[in-house]
């Protein structure tokens, strides 16, 4: 018995070390926003390592789209939990966040010292076309798995049209779940003989109510704390970013609106230019754009301020995933809840398709960028080349051609 425990402990440590290495590397090279980050994760954990099936990955992606916070960070946390339980949840999330936080902290130090940001145009010029190819490769695999029927294909096309027309992503996701669940009910397949189905349907709403309650309590607490002080303090700083992490759905531009209202308008801690510089740093560095918090925290309170702001904005993601992760397998065992999850998955793919189109229009600005994207796509589809090497190659080429 003791020997078996030692073996299990060794296996657990090996899994954690593997998670740490993988997500530290992804956090270092994951340029391009959530769609690109998720594509890189899918390449590593589904195609190369086979830790998850495409269906497992899709279900986790659907779950992340239903909760506030940075989707790619929450996806890393979900994968860590699926691979190594609660320790894996913490290790994967922390290792994905740490490299970009350190990079942003270094840039914040330079910004405070010299009053300006270093340019990164050449780096991004070469990296963005490669990122478009990586996302397209991931979409090719995920869409084929998500669209299980003609009906789901029609639902996906409708979601693409709605998203491209400016309909809120939350409305698109909710409509996808409702339509798929309604179709399942009308077909008479909403019940399964397994005893677990009823438990899944009973447990899932209760769990999501708990999640919503935690969400609301965090937002109220943060809002109250943030309004309690007008001067810069670590307590207020933490509360402002806790509120943003607890309630924010959407892109980095939504984050910009949140922070502008609090830090520029109400508290007067930042100027408009400082806020724009902070968001720019979050966008040109790898990892989630939420690392904007690290930059702002450093500008306002040095290294300690950076730590406080970073903890505040990322803490809700860990809490939400910890609450929702056990629900996902239960949903899949219920016919009705599983159908709703299929609808969410198809709607999530629609969001990624529209985002990829928008990113592609911004990234493929000349013939060289187009050639780089096509070459990267060919290599990804025809070989098992690691996408990391393509990103590094694109970065080198971009820097060399823009000097």
C-alpha positions in Angstrom: 0.0 0.0 0.0 2.8 2.4 0.9 4.6 1.6 -2.4 1.4 2.3 -4.3 1.0 5.6 -2.6 4.6 6.5 -3.4 4.0 5.6 -7.1 0.8 7.7 -7.2 2.6 10.6 -5.6 5.4 10.4 -8.1 2.9 10.3 -11.0 1.1 13.3 -9.6 4.4 15.3 -9.3 5.3 14.3 -12.8 2.0 15.6 -14.1 2.3 18.9 -12.3 5.9 19.4 -13.6 4.6 18.7 -17.1 1.8 21.2 -16.7 4.2 23.8 -15.3 6.6 23.4 -18.3 3.9 23.5 -20.9 1.9 26.5 -19.6 5.0 28.5 -18.7 6.1 28.1 -22.3 2.6 29.0 -23.7 2.5 32.0 -21.4 5.8 33.1 -22.9 4.9 32.8 -26.6 1.1 33.1 -26.8 0.6 36.3 -28.8 -2.6 37.2 -30.5 -5.4 37.2 -27.9 -7.7 34.5 -26.5 -8.5 32.9 -29.8 -4.8 32.3 -30.5 -4.1 31.2 -27.0 -6.9 28.6 -27.1 -5.6 27.4 -30.5 -2.1 26.9 -29.1 -3.6 25.0 -26.1 -5.6 22.7 -28.4 -2.5 22.0 -30.5 -0.6 21.0 -27.4 -3.1 19.1 -25.2 -5.3 17.5 -27.9 -3.1 17.0 -31.0 0.3 16.5 -29.6 -0.1 15.2 -26.0 -3.6 13.7 -26.3 -4.5 14.6 -22.7 -8.0 15.5 -23.9 -10.2 14.6 -26.8 -11.6 17.4 -29.1 -15.0 16.9 -27.4 -13.5 17.3 -24.0 -11.7 20.4 -25.1 -14.8 21.9 -26.7 -16.9 21.3 -23.5 -14.3 23.1 -21.4 -14.2 25.9 -24.0 -18.0 26.2 -23.8 -17.8 26.4 -20.0 -15.2 29.2 -20.1 -17.5 31.2 -22.3 -20.3 31.1 -19.8 -18.3 32.7 -16.9 -16.6 36.2 -16.6 -12.9 36.7 -16.9 -10.0 36.0 -19.3 -11.1 33.0 -21.4 -7.6 31.7 -22.2 -6.5 31.8 -18.6 -9.7 30.0 -17.5 -9.0 27.5 -20.2 -5.5 26.8 -18.9 -7.0 26.4 -15.4 -9.6 24.0 -16.7 -7.0 21.9 -18.5 -4.8 21.8 -15.4 -7.8 20.6 -13.3 -8.6 17.9 -15.9 -5.0 16.7 -16.0 -4.0 16.8 -12.3 -7.0 17.8 -10.2 -7.0 20.8 -7.8 -3.1 21.1 -7.7 -3.1 21.1 -11.5 -5.7 23.8 -11.5 -3.4 26.1 -9.6 -0.2 25.2 -11.3 -1.5 25.5 -14.9 -3.1 28.9 -14.2 -0.2 30.4 -12.3 2.4 29.2 -14.8 0.4 30.6 -17.8 0.0 34.0 -16.1 3.5 34.4 -14.6 5.7 34.9 -17.8 3.5 37.7 -19.3 3.2 39.3 -15.9 7.0 39.5 -15.5 7.3 40.9 -19.0 4.7 43.6 -18.4 6.3 44.4 -15.1 9.6 44.9 -16.8 8.0 47.2 -19.4 6.2 49.1 -16.5 9.6 49.6 -14.8 11.0 51.1 -18.1 7.9 53.2 -18.5 8.1 54.7 -15.0 11.9 55.3 -15.4 11.9 56.7 -19.0 8.4 57.8 -19.5 7.8 55.9 -22.8 7.1 52.5 -24.3 9.5 50.6 -26.6 8.2 49.9 -30.0 7.1 46.4 -30.9 5.7 46.9 -34.5 8.2 44.6 -36.2 7.7 41.7 -33.7 3.9 41.9 -34.1 4.1 42.2 -37.9 5.8 38.8 -38.2 3.9 37.1 -35.4 0.3 38.0 -36.3 0.2 36.1 -39.7 1.5 32.9 -37.9 -1.1 33.4 -35.2 -3.9 33.5 -37.9 -2.7 30.2 -39.3 -2.6 28.6 -35.9 -6.2 29.7 -35.1 -7.4 28.5 -38.5 -5.8 25.1 -37.9 -7.5 24.8 -34.5 -10.8 25.9 -36.0 -10.6 23.3 -38.7 -10.4 20.5 -36.1 -12.8 22.0 -33.5 -15.6 22.9 -36.0 -15.7 19.4 -37.4 -16.2 18.1 -33.9 -18.7 20.7 -32.8 -21.0 20.5 -35.8 -22.4 17.0 -35.2 -25.5 17.5 -37.4 -27.0 19.6 -40.1 -29.2 21.3 -37.4 -26.1 22.3 -35.5 -24.5 23.5 -38.7 -27.4 25.8 -39.4 -27.3 27.0 -35.8 -23.6 27.8 -36.1 -24.1 29.8 -39.3 -26.9 31.8 -37.6 -24.5 32.5 -34.7 -21.8 33.7 -37.2 -24.2 36.1 -38.8 -25.5 37.4 -35.5 -22.0 37.9 -34.1 -20.8 39.6 -37.3 -23.9 41.9 -37.1 -22.8 43.1 -33.6 -25.1 41.0 -31.4 -23.6 40.6 -27.9 -21.5 37.5 -27.4 -23.5 36.6 -24.3 -26.8 36.8 -26.3 -25.3 34.5 -29.0 -24.1 32.0 -26.4 -27.4 32.0 -24.5 -29.4 31.7 -27.7 -27.3 28.8 -28.9 -27.8 26.9 -25.6 -31.6 27.6 -25.6 -32.1 26.6 -29.2 -30.2 23.4 -28.9 -31.9 22.5 -25.6 -35.4 23.3 -27.1 -34.6 21.1 -30.1 -33.6 18.2 -27.9 -36.8 18.6 -25.8 -39.0 18.7 -28.9 -37.4 15.6 -30.3 -38.4 13.7 -27.1 -34.7 12.9 -26.2 -34.5 15.1 -23.1 -34.3 12.1 -20.8 -31.8 9.3 -20.4 -32.2 6.0 -18.5 -28.9 6.5 -16.6 -29.5 7.4 -13.0 -26.8 10.1 -13.3 -28.8 12.2 -15.7 -31.3 13.4 -13.1 -28.5 14.1 -10.7 -26.6 16.1 -13.3 -29.6 18.3 -14.1 -30.3 18.8 -10.4 -26.7 19.5 -9.5 -25.9 21.8 -12.4 -28.4 24.5 -11.7 -27.6 24.6 -8.0 -23.9 24.8 -8.9 -24.5 27.6 -11.4 -26.6 29.4 -8.8 -23.7 29.2 -6.4 -21.4 30.5 -9.1 -23.7 33.4 -9.9 -24.1 34.2 -6.2 -20.3 34.3 -5.8 -20.1 36.5 -8.9 -22.6 38.9 -7.5 -21.1 39.0 -4.0 -17.7 39.7 -5.4 -18.9 42.5 -7.6 -20.9 44.1 -4.7 -18.0 43.8 -2.3 -15.5 45.2 -4.8 -17.7 48.1 -5.8 -18.3 49.0 -2.2 -14.7 48.8 -1.3 -13.6 50.8 -4.3 -15.9 53.7 -3.5 -14.7 53.9 0.1 -11.5 55.7 -0.7 -10.4 58.5 -2.9 -6.6 58.2 -2.4 -4.4 55.5 -3.8 -4.3 52.6 -1.5 -3.6 48.9 -2.0 -7.0 47.9 -0.6 -8.8 50.2 -3.1 -6.5 49.0 -5.9 -7.2 45.4 -5.2 -11.0 46.1 -5.0 -11.0 47.9 -8.4 -9.3 45.0 -10.2 -11.2 42.4 -8.3 -14.4 44.0 -9.6 -13.1 44.0 -13.2 -12.1 40.3 -13.0 -15.4 39.3 -11.3 -17.8 40.9 -13.8 -16.1 41.4 -17.1 -17.2 39.6 -20.2 -15.7 40.5 -23.6 -12.6 41.9 -25.1 -9.7 44.1 -23.9 -11.7 47.1 -25.1 -14.4 46.2 -22.5 -11.6 46.1 -19.9 -10.6 49.6 -21.1 -14.1 50.9 -20.5 -14.2 49.4 -17.0 -10.8 50.8 -15.9 -11.4 54.2 -17.5 -14.6 54.6 -15.5 -12.9 53.7 -12.2 -9.2 54.8 -12.5 -9.6 57.9 -14.7 -13.1 59.1 -14.2 -14.0 58.3 -10.6 -10.7 58.0 -8.7 -8.5 60.2 -10.9 -5.5 58.0 -10.4 -4.5 57.8 -14.1 -4.5 60.0 -17.1 -6.2 58.9 -20.4 -2.7 58.5 -22.0 -1.4 56.3 -19.2 -4.5 54.0 -19.4 -4.1 53.7 -23.2 -0.4 52.9 -22.7 -1.3 50.2 -20.2 -3.8 48.6 -22.5 -1.3 48.7 -25.4 1.3 46.9 -23.3 -1.3 44.2 -22.4 -2.0 43.7 -26.1 1.6 43.7 -27.5 2.9 41.2 -24.9 2.0 37.5 -24.8 -0.6 36.1 -22.6 -4.0 37.6 -21.5 -4.6 41.3 -21.9 -5.6 41.3 -18.2 -1.9 41.8 -17.5 -2.8 45.4 -18.1 -3.5 45.3 -14.4 0.2 44.5 -13.7 1.3 47.6 -15.6 -1.2 49.9 -13.9 -0.4 48.5 -10.5 3.3 49.1 -11.0 2.7 52.7 -12.2 0.6 53.4 -9.1 2.4 51.5 -6.4 5.6 49.9 -7.7 6.2 46.2 -7.5 3.8 45.7 -4.5 1.1 47.6 -6.4 1.7 45.4 -9.5 1.3 42.2 -7.3 -1.9 43.5 -5.7 -3.5 44.5 -8.9 -2.5 41.2 -10.6 -4.0 39.1 -7.8 -7.2 41.1 -7.8 -7.9 40.7 -11.5 -7.0 37.1 -11.9 -8.4 35.7 -8.6 -12.0 35.4 -9.8 -10.9 33.2 -12.7 -9.6 30.6 -10.3 -12.7 30.8 -8.2 -15.1 30.5 -11.1 -13.3 27.5 -12.6 -13.0 25.8 -9.3 -16.8 26.1 -8.9 -17.7 25.2 -12.5 -15.2 22.5 -13.4 -17.0 19.6 -11.6 -20.2 20.5 -13.4 -19.0 20.0 -17.0 -18.8 16.1 -17.0 -22.2 16.0 -15.3 -23.7 18.1 -18.0 -22.4 15.8 -20.7 -24.1 12.8 -19.1 -27.5 14.4 -19.3 -29.2 14.4 -22.8 -30.9 17.8 -22.3 -27.9 19.5 -20.7 -25.5 17.9 -23.1 -27.6 19.3 -26.0 -27.5 22.8 -24.5 -23.7 22.4 -24.1 -23.5 21.4 -27.8 -25.3 24.6 -28.6 -22.9 26.7 -26.6 -20.0 24.9 -28.3 -21.3 25.7 -31.8 -21.9 29.4 -30.7 -18.3 29.5 -29.3 -17.0 28.3 -32.6 -19.0 31.1 -34.3 -17.4 33.7 -32.0 -13.9 32.3 -32.9 -14.7 32.4 -36.6 -15.7 36.1 -36.5 -12.7 37.0 -34.3 -10.4 35.2 -36.7 -11.8 37.1 -39.7 -11.4 40.4 -37.9 -7.8 39.6 -36.8 -6.9 38.4 -40.3 -8.0 41.6 -41.9 -5.8 43.5 -39.5 -2.8 41.1 -39.7 -2.6 40.3 -43.5 -1.7 43.8 -44.6 0.6 43.0 -47.5 1.8 40.1 -49.7 4.6 39.1 -47.4 2.2 38.7 -44.4 -0.1 36.7 -46.6 2.7 34.4 -47.8 3.8 33.9 -44.2 0.3 33.0 -43.1 -0.2 30.5 -46.0 3.2 28.9 -45.4 2.5 28.5 -41.7 -0.9 26.9 -42.5 0.7 24.4 -44.9 3.3 23.4 -42.3 0.7 23.0 -39.6 -1.7 21.0 -41.7 1.0 18.8 -43.4 3.5 18.2 -40.6 3.7 17.9 -36.8 5.8 21.0 -36.5 5.5 22.7 -33.1 3.7 26.0 -33.5 6.3 27.6 -31.1 8.9 27.4 -33.8 6.6 29.1 -36.3 5.9 31.9 -33.9 9.6 32.4 -33.2 10.4 32.3 -36.9 7.6 34.9 -37.6 9.0 37.2 -34.9 12.5 37.0 -36.3 11.3 37.7 -39.9 9.1 40.6 -38.7 11.9 42.3 -36.8 14.3 41.8 -39.7 12.0 43.1 -42.4 10.9 46.3 -40.5 14.3 47.6 -39.5 
